[in-house]
Amino acid sequence: MREFLERAVAAVGDDGRLPLGGMVDWEVFPFDRDGLRVRPLVEYADPEPDRRKPPEECKTCVALGRDDLVLHTGERLAVIRPARTSLPFVANIVSRTHEVLDDLDDDGHVELGRLIGRTYGALRALDGVGNVHVNKWENGTGHLSVTLLARPLGVLQLRGSNLPVWADMLPNVPQDEYDARADVVRAALA
């Protein structure tokens, strides 16, 4: 796939950078166009470096050991939450052992699908939730994590693929409010 990077490099401007894409004109994009610059492309990496962390350094493995963060435990998977969030709720469907999606067998895939649906429903039913976004990122820890992000009801500027960017900039919800929602989600998944 070296051709992918070659095509991208051929599209850079005189300043050596790609032009801003159409996303910057979306009404939900969190930044003004003026002053934004795309970072320069980096060298092609083949083979890609192993960025996985050992289990003892994995935040997901640590969270699985904390009862306050575990919302549900299944056969191969669990549902956890981060300790805090700026959104109404965030849940992660994770493998109970330090493995990635590629490691799941068909039964694991069935459990994953079922947990996505059940967790989505539990978050969607929370007061003040307008929508729930489902994402999968496994770029470095070596641990399966499917993230469900609850968008606040009526805050349309946060809809779409920029929700995680907004979430990074917004203040955290009060801890007692977040913990109370965790109890509701835990009960719904029981």
C-alpha positions, 0 to 999 in steps of 0.5 A: 500500500505504499501507493496510498502514501505516494498519492497523498504526497503528490497532492500536497501544496507548495508548503508541503502540506495537504489542503484542508479537507471538506470537514472543516466546513461542516457546521459541527467541526469544532475549529475555525478554518482560519489558522488551521494547518494540516500536519506534514505527512510522515515517512512510510512505515513497513513493517509498522512498529509494534505499539502494543503495551504489555498488560501491566501497562494497559489502562484497560487491563487496570480498569478491569480490576476496578469494580467501580469501572466495570459495568458488566462482565460476560464470557469473553468481554466486559463493559467498562467506563472511564473514571470521568468524562465530559459527555453524558456517558461513555462505555467501552466494550473490551476483551477480558484478556489482553487481546485485540479484535483479530483474536476473537472467534465467532462466539466472541463476535456474537458476544460483541454484537450483542453487547454493542446492542445492549450497551447502546440501548442502555446509554440511549435510555439515559436521561439527556442523551440525544444519540450514541456513537459507536467506535472501534480504535485499537491503535496501540494498546493491544486491547480490544475496545469498542467505545460508545459515546453518549451525545447530550440531547439537543447539543447538535454541534457535537453530533458526528465524527467530531464528538471525541474532539469536542469531548476532549475540550469540554469540562467533565460532568460532575462525578456524582452525576456520572456515577449515578448514570453508571449505576443505571447502565450497570442495572440495565446490563445486568 
